[in-house]
Amino acid sequence: MRYTLDFKIEVIAYYRQGHPGLATSEKFKVDSKLVQKWVKQYQSGGIDAIKPKSSKAHYSRKFKHHVITTMLEQGLSQSEVALTFNISSPALISHWHKAYRLYGMSGLISKRKGRTAMTKPFITDKPDDEKTLAELKRENEYLRAEVAYLKKLDALLKQKEQAVTKQGSSKH
């Protein structure tokens, strides 16, 4: 669940008035660990540290490496490093560390998510006499696949149509 900045500020202010973490979490109906996290984030980075992120943060390979080396050299925990560098999730640092141990610097390169873009069909706008043999072969392969698909679709539609007419005739 995402919490607004105003809500987080209200929780932190209540806690800083001297109320214990458990009492604060019960009053605002949030996990006590979350209260502690927000308070630590606020203490280390002010309001900017507790602002909800408007979009998913993208970190460079250099930045990830700097975070990991700082953690290892200074013997900091993932939570401490997350607070130091204003990273919302310590688990993210764990992921980077594992990738770095397994693959080195190349493990820190961001990978694209989701499906790859569909490629355009292999048909070009050139006149046939200007196409290379490879282009003609690709176009031929594409057109054969298209014809096979249309034949299959036609067969399925006819089969469905026959099933409907068979049902209709059996009712009389």
Secondary structure, DSSP 8 states (H G I E B T S, - for coil): ----HHHHHHHHHHHHTT--HHHHHHHHTS-HHHHHHHHHHHHHHTHHHHS--SS-----HHHHHHHHHHHHHHT--HHHHHHHHT-S-HHHHHHHHHHHHHHGGGGGS----S-------S--SS-GGGS-HHHHHHHHHHHHHHHHHHHHHHHHHHHHHHHHHHHHHHT-
